Amino acid sequence: MREETGRPATEAGMTAETEEPAAAGAFPRAFRAELTRLFRLRRDVRHFREDPVPPALLDRCLGAFASAPSVGLSEPWRILSVASPEARQKALANFTASNRAALAGYSGEKARLYASLKLSGMREAPVQLAVFCDETTAKGAGLGATTMPEMRRYSVVAGIMAFWLMARAKGLGVGWVSILDPERLARDLAVDENWRLVAYLCIGWPKAWEERPELEKVGWEERNPALARPITR
Ligand SMILES: Cc1cc2nc3c(=O)[nH]c(=O)nc-3n(C[C@H](O)[C@H](O)[C@H](O)COP(=O)(O)O)c2cc1C
């Protein structure tokens, strides 16, 4: 099957719809093709327009968290809207300092390239969410998390992924910022001491939708679909 760009679906490391046998409970082929396209065209967005996002639209995207898997059904995601100018300013100052420190870890051509990257949309994005994990939630009664507490954080990532795809399906861009001092951010936002930062998300209307990751376009790194193949023992 060829998609609208002329690239075969398998190029992104996914099986072409026509190669799949029909299975009980499967979604229709046309839907599956669109889902594949959604996965392929989801992008990390850093270039946002500044016009607002309707609150009801954001709410519907956030609803994706409520259907995400979580260890023991603990739903440990805690989502904080970073909305006030003071909170935004503190988060931006955190990013600026962390990014400067990260740049200092590179040298030569990599440093030059790193310095040219736009690694957050925090100056422009109309919606900004700090997503935390409640490390001590009683919900789920510790099932699964007693043996592997980190599973709570992975559950939060699963929720973020569902939100990211839902937002993309509605034409909203999401950018994940990780160049932050998480403890400083938690302090500045005065969150519960048991919450750990998992993601800082910038959300809004993208200036443009790109077919390829920005880091590929500028020559920082490339996708390698072979990494999605299992190693057999
Ligand atoms: C956990 C995580 C943290 C990330 N942190 C950043 C970040 O701090 N700044 C940034 O520009 N992109 C960040 N990204 C986005 C990745 O660079 C991006 O997903 C990758 O280059 C592939 O591009 P794509 O998402 O457009 O397919 C992050 C992505 C993930 C999953």
The ligand as an ORCA input file, in Angstrom:
! r2SCAN-3c Opt
* xyz 0 1
  C      10.834     11.440     26.590
  C      11.036     12.453     25.498
  C      11.696     13.633     25.780
  C      11.905     14.583     24.770
  N      12.527     15.763     25.061
  C      12.684     16.709     24.106
  C      13.245     18.001     24.391
  O      13.614     18.334     25.512
  N      13.346     18.885     23.393
  C      12.952     18.585     22.123
  O      13.073     19.448     21.239
  N      12.411     17.378     21.811
  C      12.256     16.453     22.769
  N      11.674     15.248     22.469
  C      11.216     14.997     21.096
  C      12.183     14.105     20.327
  O      13.329     14.825     19.951
  C      11.436     13.597     19.101
  O      10.372     12.784     19.534
  C      12.320     12.800     18.155
  O      13.314     13.612     17.607
  C      11.522     12.180     17.006
  O      10.777     13.170     16.355
  P       9.194     13.058     16.205
  O       8.616     12.997     17.608
  O       8.783     14.319     15.484
  O       8.903     11.813     15.432
  C      11.456     14.321     23.464
  C      10.763     13.108     23.195
  C      10.560     12.200     24.198
  C       9.794     10.933     23.895
*
